[in-house]
Amino acid sequence: MVAFGSLINRRRDARPWPRGGVWGGRPPGPALLLAALLAVAVPGVLVTACSGGQAGSGQDGSASSAATVGTAPPATARRPGSALAARLLTQAAQAAVLTTYQGEEIVSHWGTTGGTELVSDIWHVSGGRTVTRTLAAGTYTSSGPYLSADTDGQWPEGVLGVTTQLVRLLQAHYVVAYGGAGSADNRTAQVVEAWRDDGSLAARFWLDDATKLPLEREVFDPAAHVISEDVFINVRFEHQAPAAAPAAGPADPRAPWADPLPAPQLLTLRSYGWLVPPQLPDGLSLFTGAQTQAGTGTVVDLGYSDGLSVVSLFEQHGNLAAKLTGWQKITVAGHAIYAAEPDQRSLTWSSRGMVYTVMADAPAQTVAAVIGALPHDAPPGFWKRMSRGFSRMASWANPFR
Amino acid sequence: MSHLGDRLSALVDGELDGAERDRAYAHLASCEQCRTEAAELRALKQRLRSLVSDAPAEAAMTRRLIAMTGPGGPLPARQRRLRPAARREIRRPGSRGLAGNAHRRRYLVLGTMSLVVGLGTAAFTVGGSGAAAPGPRITPPVEMYSVEHAITTGEVPFTGPSDRPSAGASAVGSDATEP
């Protein structure tokens, strides 16, 4: 500290030197330049060292350079992306498909109206399907064992959002950094973090050190509130002789979804009268979709994501039923729509002969922006509304109708 | 079986670390009572958070209400109106026929105005719903959508209210009718 203080004092005492020798002094010598350089650099180095606990202990050293002082620069400069973190996430997405495992998953969501807890038993066979049995929890209903619709192991479920497609998008939209070693489910884990460009933490993943299977995920909104927390516990792997999965069938055999379609193929649906925006607000881009036949016609699902937030937009030609059981009228982004109770995670409305239903795992601000960006019927003007009302009332009173 | 107790609140607040956290989650997986309590705690915290965010608007409203009562002087004294009986007493003799016509006209005008306002309000209300566009009437099948959404998100499917009765007491019987 003596040396540090003397350097500071030396710098404070140092007088400015004129470039053109106005004051008749000599240009500073190498020793003085070195002292000035040290005086500027040493405090920053010391502060960085003192606040190193936040910087993580990256094996490749990238995460440890995060701690800085002063105003926060963009995350890309403050917390550089880590090749190790990207590699770990890619391995985790592959492990979720190729590893045989079973365990219990606890999913906690913090919606606009409160929190919800969901507990599921999960069985997965390497390269095969996943069986999920959701238990009664919180305000949710119980359901029987459900066989994943993933036929080729490319779209596994119950893997805490760590799929190949989403990992690719995550790396494109966030700064992915290595967060050091940790533990989850009494197992050693590698921690990977996703940071926004504004320097805020968006998500944290715990990946099993031995198998790279995702064990835990926390997602934060821009205001640093936890909006979802997924935990995989009591995990057992193939060599630990997992119990056989119960017999299960698809949740809704009446409407099996077609194989996921890539974005270019989905965009061609526009020529058939479907609304297919390539982008939605907050950086959500179209990355998957599917079609199915319901009793009331064709349903198109469009999947949007930035790697962390996921929004599914379902479209169907028609109008909303006059009475919607289990739905509540709410206002989002200035538009009157309906929210499915109890968690208000599904939102629906109809506009110009199309019923839109949005399911979102995203911050409330993002959901509101998405709702606002999609079509809504404008409320009629005063005279049009009066005219329509009188016409209807007249039709009620017409005995020859 | 001993429940989580105070540790449940700490878990919801994200204050548990390492092995303690893992133990808490393991208990949560097998204990419905604690899961329900955790969901209620999260809901409570969420409501508190929304209350805090709404507080500035409420404070502004309170300030405005206080300002309305603050600087003003005392309320003006109520003007006592004469009762109809008293009015009748001061009526001049012979003016009864004219006053009766005026009353009738007044009632007629008031009645017509009430009818117009009532019909207008009814027409405005009835005319508010959208025009019936062609096509089927649809109740979104949330459970079916939830299955597809789970494939997209890589998470377990959440079930919805449309295909099965909900266990949430507040949700049961809550219907929305499209205007």
Interface residues (C-beta under 8 A of the other chain):
Chain A: A96 E104 E105 I106 V107 S108 W110 G111 T112 T113 G114 G115 T116 E117 L118 V119 S120 I122 T132 T134 L135 A136 A137 G138 T139 Y140 T141 S142 S143 Y146 S148 A149 D150 W155 P156 E157 G158 V159 L160 G161 V162 T163 L166 S183 A184 D185 N186 H225 V226 D230 V231 I233 N234 P250 A251 D252 R254 A255 W257 P260 T288 A290 T292 A294 T296 G297 D301 G303 S305 V310 S312 F314 Q316 H317 G318 N319 L320 A321 A322 K323 L324 T325 G326 W327 Q328 K329 Y338 A340 E341 P342 D343 R345 S346 T348 S350 R352 G353 V355 T357 M359 D361 D377 P379 P380 F382 K384 R385 M386 S387 R388 G389 F390 S391 R392 M393
Chain B: V12 G14 G18 A19 D22 Y25 A26 L28 A29 E32 R35 T36 A38 A39 L41 R42 A43 L44 K45 Q46 R47 R49 S50 L119 G120 A122 A123 F124 T125 V126 G127 G128 G130 A131 A132 A133 P134 G135 P136 R137 I138 T139 P140 P141 V142 E143 M144 Y145 S146 V147 E148 H149 A150 I151 T152 T153 G154 E155 V156 P157 F158 T159 G160 P161 S162 D163 R164 P165 S166 A167 G168 S170 A171 S174 D175 A176 T177 E178
